[in-house]
Amino acid sequence: MTTYDDRASLTDLTATVERVLRSVEGVIEGKPEVVRLSLTVLLAEGHLLIEDVPGVGKTMLAKALARSIDCSVRRIQFTPDLLPSDITGVSIWDQQRRDFEFKPGAIFAQIVIGDEINRASPKTQSALLESMEERQVTIDGQTYELPSPFMVVATQNPVEMEGTYPLPEAQRDRFMARVSIGYPSPEAELQMLDIHGGVSPLDDLQPVAHAHEIVKLVEAVRGVHVAETVRRYAVDLVAATRTHPDLRLGASPRATLHLLRAAKASAALAGREYALPDDVQALAVAVLAHRLLPTAQAQLNRRTAEQVVQEILQSTPVPAGPQQQPGLTMGRGFGQQPPRSL
């Protein structure tokens, strides 16, 4: 049953998210849906992969999100000669103490920006696997917990570009969602010239939320109710990717969990204490497409994973959206806003 404290948390969530949205959108013009998706992933305890051509603001988005929240931030520039120990850390012999001392790597931050992640070798990329899934790092048999909240925001160039490595399937599966920023509209690009022409807007960007606020908001999102019919709908969508003739690799059970968590965060951002099938539909492409591998024939026919997910959404029966659930006490304004598509 939802309590007064839960309602207060969702009220705080709405106010905090609006502040962060305004802060990031002041840097990334004309892409509100991309900014909103990045906040959805943060509150759903996931990691975000930003894929697009160079120069459209991938790193700018990651930095703006990080600076808008008063969290520890580390940036890793992935290069072909980057070593796994550069990310996780290394034990160094201390002559005075005559013992090994652990030197933490760049992964020990609340928001980690991995710039051009697919320019490093798969061996180096694998250094992120444990930290992204278990939020810990194991070095020389010793396990070190990572701070909370913890989020990896990685950027990558399309794999067809020179000097890139495709991300391993296990690495892609650990990213909750993938988003492409795309080119701005002419109006947004003209506004960008006015704002970015003299100084970088990141220079004046100040935190508008604190780490402890984000932790409380994450806990509020966990309490969002998901009806059995909505959970079954998410399972049906993911199961359909495993039998689709155009796919040689479907989505994993982890993808189902990520889709459900993202739907709960989307519902909370819309001011609702319960998730709807609309929340699952709005996030299905962003959460599922990057995990799928089309068959060779589908690639020859120029069929993309995004197109396949859209086809599955159209062919999978949608359950009737639940209204206010029994036992849920709705707060003022909750349930009155339609779900916002991402």
C-alpha positions in Angstrom: 0.0 0.0 0.0 1.3 3.4 -0.9 1.9 5.6 2.2 2.1 9.3 2.7 5.9 9.2 2.7 5.8 7.6 -0.8 3.5 10.4 -2.1 5.8 13.0 -0.7 8.8 11.3 -2.4 7.0 11.3 -5.7 6.2 15.0 -5.2 9.8 15.7 -4.5 10.7 13.6 -7.6 8.6 15.8 -9.9 10.1 19.0 -8.6 13.7 17.7 -8.7 13.3 16.2 -12.2 11.9 19.5 -13.5 15.0 21.4 -12.2 17.4 18.9 -13.7 15.5 18.9 -17.0 15.6 22.7 -17.3 19.3 22.7 -16.4 20.3 20.1 -19.1 18.0 21.5 -21.7 19.7 24.8 -21.3 22.8 23.1 -22.8 21.2 20.6 -25.2 18.8 22.6 -27.3 15.8 21.0 -29.1 16.2 17.5 -27.7 13.8 17.3 -24.7 13.0 13.6 -25.3 16.6 12.6 -25.2 17.2 14.5 -21.9 14.1 13.0 -20.4 15.2 9.5 -21.3 18.6 10.0 -19.7 16.8 11.0 -16.4 14.5 8.0 -16.7 17.6 5.7 -16.9 19.2 7.4 -13.9 16.2 7.0 -11.7 15.7 3.4 -12.9 19.3 2.5 -11.7 20.5 1.9 -15.2 23.2 2.9 -17.6 22.9 4.9 -20.8 24.6 4.4 -24.2 24.6 7.4 -26.5 25.3 6.5 -30.1 25.6 8.9 -32.9 28.0 10.6 -35.4 30.7 12.9 -34.0 29.8 16.5 -33.2 26.1 16.2 -32.3 26.6 16.7 -28.5 27.0 13.2 -27.1 29.7 14.1 -24.6 28.0 17.5 -23.9 24.8 15.7 -22.9 26.7 13.4 -20.6 28.6 16.3 -19.0 25.5 18.4 -18.6 23.7 15.6 -16.8 26.6 15.0 -14.5 27.1 18.7 -13.6 23.4 19.2 -13.0 23.6 16.7 -10.1 26.0 17.3 -7.2 27.7 13.9 -7.6 31.3 12.8 -8.0 32.1 12.7 -11.7 34.9 11.0 -13.6 35.5 11.0 -17.3 37.3 8.2 -19.2 38.6 8.8 -22.7 38.6 5.3 -24.3 41.5 4.8 -26.6 43.0 1.6 -28.2 45.9 1.6 -25.6 43.7 2.0 -22.6 44.2 -0.8 -20.0 41.6 -2.4 -17.8 43.6 -1.3 -14.7 43.2 2.3 -15.9 39.4 1.9 -15.3 39.2 -0.3 -12.2 42.4 0.6 -10.4 45.6 -1.2 -9.4 47.5 -2.4 -6.4 50.9 -0.7 -6.0 53.7 -1.8 -3.7 54.3 0.7 -0.9 58.0 0.7 0.1 57.4 2.4 3.4 54.5 0.2 4.5 56.0 -2.8 2.8 52.5 -3.7 1.6 50.3 -3.3 -1.5 48.1 -0.2 -1.6 45.1 0.0 -3.8 44.8 3.0 -6.1 41.2 3.4 -7.2 40.6 3.9 -10.9 38.2 6.2 -12.7 35.2 3.9 -12.2 35.0 5.0 -8.5 32.6 7.8 -9.1 28.9 8.3 -8.9 28.6 9.3 -12.6 31.2 7.9 -14.9 31.4 9.3 -18.4 32.9 6.8 -20.9 33.7 8.8 -24.0 33.9 6.9 -27.3 33.7 3.6 -25.5 34.0 1.6 -28.7 37.5 2.9 -29.5 39.0 0.7 -26.8 39.6 -3.1 -27.2 37.0 -5.6 -26.0 39.5 -6.6 -23.3 39.3 -3.1 -21.8 35.6 -2.8 -22.3 35.1 -5.9 -20.3 36.6 -4.1 -17.2 33.2 -2.4 -16.9 31.1 -5.6 -16.8 31.3 -6.3 -13.0 30.9 -2.6 -12.0 27.8 -2.0 -14.2 26.0 -5.2 -13.1 27.0 -5.6 -9.5 28.1 -2.1 -8.6 31.4 -3.3 -7.2 35.0 -3.9 -8.4 37.1 -7.0 -7.5 40.9 -6.4 -7.6 43.4 -9.1 -6.3 40.7 -11.0 -4.5 39.4 -7.9 -2.7 35.9 -6.5 -3.5 35.3 -2.7 -3.3 31.8 -1.3 -3.3 31.0 1.6 -5.7 29.2 4.7 -4.5 25.5 5.3 -4.8 23.9 6.5 -7.0 26.1 5.0 -9.7 25.6 5.4 -13.4 27.7 4.9 -16.5 27.0 7.3 -19.4 28.9 6.1 -22.4 29.1 7.6 -25.9 30.1 5.7 -29.0 30.4 6.4 -32.7 28.7 4.1 -35.3 30.7 0.9 -35.7 31.2 1.6 -39.4 33.5 4.5 -38.6 37.3 4.0 -38.7 39.0 2.9 -35.5 36.0 1.5 -33.7 35.3 -1.9 -32.2 31.8 -3.3 -31.8 30.7 -3.6 -28.2 30.5 -7.2 -27.0 27.0 -8.6 -26.5 27.5 -8.8 -22.7 28.5 -5.2 -22.6 25.5 -3.9 -24.7 23.2 -6.0 -22.5 24.3 -4.1 -19.4 23.2 -0.7 -20.8 19.5 -0.1 -19.9 18.9 2.1 -22.9 20.5 3.4 -26.1 19.6 6.8 -27.5 20.7 8.7 -30.7 20.7 12.5 -30.4 20.4 13.2 -34.1 21.0 16.5 -35.9 19.2 19.6 -34.4 16.5 21.4 -36.2 17.6 24.6 -38.0 16.0 26.7 -35.3 17.8 24.8 -32.5 21.1 25.0 -34.4 20.7 28.7 -34.8 20.0 29.1 -31.1 23.0 26.9 -30.4 25.2 29.3 -32.3 24.0 32.2 -30.2 24.5 30.3 -26.9 27.6 28.4 -27.6 29.3 30.9 -29.9 31.1 32.8 -27.2 31.5 30.5 -24.1 30.6 27.0 -23.3 27.3 26.8 -21.3 28.9 24.1 -19.2 31.1 26.7 -17.6 28.2 28.3 -15.8 26.2 25.1 -15.1 25.6 24.6 -11.4 24.2 21.6 -9.6 20.4 21.7 -9.1 20.1 18.4 -7.2 22.2 16.5 -4.7 23.3 12.9 -4.6 21.2 12.1 -1.5 18.1 13.4 -3.3 18.7 11.1 -6.2 19.1 8.1 -3.8 15.7 8.9 -2.2 14.1 9.4 -5.6 15.4 6.0 -6.8 13.8 4.4 -3.7 10.5 6.2 -4.6 10.6 4.8 -8.1 11.1 1.3 -6.8 7.7 1.6 -5.0 5.8 2.3 -8.2 3.1 -0.4 -8.7 3.1 -2.6 -11.8 0.0 -4.7 -12.4 0.3 -8.3 -13.5 -1.1 -7.5 -16.9 1.6 -4.9 -17.5 4.3 -7.3 -16.4 2.9 -10.0 -18.7 2.9 -7.4 -21.6 6.6 -6.7 -21.0 7.4 -10.4 -21.0 5.5 -11.0 -24.2 7.4 -8.2 -26.0 10.7 -9.6 -25.0 9.7 -13.2 -25.7 8.7 -12.2 -29.2 12.2 -11.0 -30.0 13.6 -14.5 -29.3 11.4 -16.1 -32.0 11.3 -13.4 -34.7 12.6 -14.7 -38.0 14.7 -11.5 -38.7 16.7 -11.9 -35.4 19.5 -14.3 -34.6 19.8 -13.1 -31.0 16.8 -11.9 -29.0 16.6 -9.9 -25.8 17.7 -11.4 -22.5 15.8 -11.7 -19.2 17.9 -8.8 -18.0 16.2 -6.8 -20.8 12.8 -7.6 -19.4 13.9 -6.4 -16.0 15.4 -3.2 -17.4 12.2 -2.6 -19.4 10.1 -2.9 -16.3 12.4 -0.7 -14.2 12.4 2.0 -16.9 8.6 1.8 -17.2 8.3 2.4 -13.4 10.6 5.4 -13.7 8.6 6.8 -16.6 5.4 6.5 -14.6 6.9 8.3 -11.7 8.1 11.1 -13.9 4.6 11.5 -15.2 3.3 11.8 -11.6 1.8 8.3 -11.4 2.2 5.7 -8.7 1.5 2.9 -11.2 2.9 1.9 -14.6 0.8 1.6 -17.7 1.3 -0.3 -21.0 2.0 3.1 -22.6 5.1 3.4 -20.4 6.4 0.0 -21.7 5.6 0.9 -25.3 7.3 4.3 -25.2 10.5 2.7 -23.9 10.6 -0.6 -25.8 12.7 0.6 -28.7 15.3 2.4 -26.5 15.6 -0.5 -24.1 15.5 -3.5 -26.5 16.8 -2.5 -29.9 20.6 -2.3 -29.0 20.5 -5.8 -27.6 19.2 -7.5 -30.8 21.3 -9.0 -33.6 19.6 -9.1 -37.0 20.2 -12.1 -39.3 22.4 -11.8 -42.3 19.4 -11.8 -44.6 17.7 -9.0 -42.6 20.9 -7.0 -42.9 20.9 -7.5 -46.6 17.3 -6.3 -46.7 18.3 -3.3 -44.6 16.1 -4.3 -41.8 17.1 -2.6 -38.5 16.6 -3.8 -35.0 14.5 -0.7 -34.3 12.1 -1.7 -37.2 11.8 -5.2 -35.8 10.8 -3.8 -32.3 8.2 -1.5 -33.9 6.8 -4.5 -35.7 6.6 -6.5 -32.5 4.9 -3.6 -30.8 2.2 -3.6 -33.5 1.6 -7.3 -33.4 1.6 -7.9 -29.7 -1.8 -7.5 -28.0 -1.9 -4.6 -25.6 -3.6 -5.2 -22.2 -6.2 -2.7 -21.0 -4.4 0.0 -19.0 -5.1 -0.2 -15.3 -6.7 2.7 -13.6 -6.1 3.5 -9.9 -5.1 0.2 -8.3 -7.0 -1.1 -5.2 -5.2 0.0 -2.0 -3.3 2.9 -3.7 -3.9 6.2 -2.1 -3.4 8.8 -4.8 -1.7 12.1 -3.9 -2.8 15.5 -5.3 -2.2 15.7 -9.0 -1.2 12.0 -9.4 -2.9 10.1 -12.1 -4.1 13.3 -13.8 -1.3 13.6 -16.3 -1.0 11.3 -19.4 2.2 9.4 -19.8 4.9 11.3 -21.6 6.5 9.4 -24.5 10.2 9.4 -24.6 
